[in-house]
Amino acid sequence: MLPPEFVDMLCCPASRQDLRLATEEEVARLNETIRSGGLQNLAGEEVSVPADEALVRVDHEVVYLVRQDIPILIADQAVPYETTLGDQRYQPAESSAT
């Protein structure tokens, strides 16, 4: 798993926006979409190899795959968030102040 300190240093190569580590549910849905076939990256190439992890741009427009602990931070290798993960946007858990 990518260390949070490492993820905090990363940004989208196209927009320079922050990235966050995808949740386990998001990675599972991503891999389900990959296995079902027909998923294309922004370059128009079919994505056929499941991801170990993924990085989501904070605006939820694109997802960068992570394989063998290596983030693939090449702009046209990203996949569209909506096509990949649908309209179910990540909602961070609210912290309860005590």
Residue, then its C-alpha position, 0 to 999 in steps of 0.5 A: m500500500l502506498p504510504p499516506e506521506f507519499v500520496d500527499m506529495l503526488c499531484c495530477p500531472a495534467s492539472r497539478q491538483d491533489l490526488r487521494l488514495a482510492t477506497e477499497e470499494e472504489v478499487a473493487r469497482l474499478n477492477e470490476t469495470i476493467r474485468s468486464g472489458g471496454l474500459q479505455n484510458l484517456a489515450g483511447e487504449e483499452v485497460s485490461v490489467p486490474a489495479d492494485e490501488a488507484l489515485v483519484r484526482v480531488d475533482h473526481e474527474v480522473v483516476y490513476l492506476v497503481r500497479q505493484d506500488i508504482p503509480i502510473l502518473i501519465a496523463d493519458q493513461a488515466v481513466p475517467y472517474e465517472t466511466t470507471l466508478g459511476d456517479q457514486r462520489y467518495q464522501p469522507a467520513e465526518s470526524s466527530a468532535t468530542 
